[in-house]
Amino acid sequence: MPDAPGRVWREADINYTSGFRGDERILYSNDGLIYKTSDHYKTFTQIK
């Protein structure tokens, strides 16, 4: 993930219902970047 001074990243599960969390995540930064991973952090697609 792109790093920058003061940038903080958070993550959220996608399509989670219960039990095993799966591989899909949304990652978002405090300065507005949003990425998705469908393979548990192996690859990323920028959404915004």
N, C-alpha and C positions, 0 to 999 in steps of 0.2 A: 504494500500500500504506500502511496506517496507520503513522504514525511515533510513536515514544515514546522517551523517554530510555533509552539503553542497549539498545534493540531492534536486533537484527542479523538481516538476511534472508539466506537461502540458497535456491538453486534446484536442482531435479533434473528431468531429462528424463522424460517418460512415453512408454511404448511405443517406446523407442529400440532398434534392433537394430544398425545400422551405417550408415555414410555420412551422408546428410542427416539432421539432428537433428529436423526437423519443428517444429510450432508448440506442442505440448503440454508444459506444465511444471507442476510442483508447487512452490510457494513456501512456505517454513516459517520461522518466527521462533524465536529463542532463548527466547521466553516462551510458546510453545505455539500461536500462530496458524498456520493452514494454509489456503492458497488454491490454486486451480487456474486455469490459463488454457489455453484450447484454441485461441486465436487470436494467439499470440505477444505477450502483454501488452496487447492492446487492451481486453479485458474480463476480470474475475476473478469467481470464485465461491468464497465462503468455505466451507470444509469443516469446520473446527473453530474 
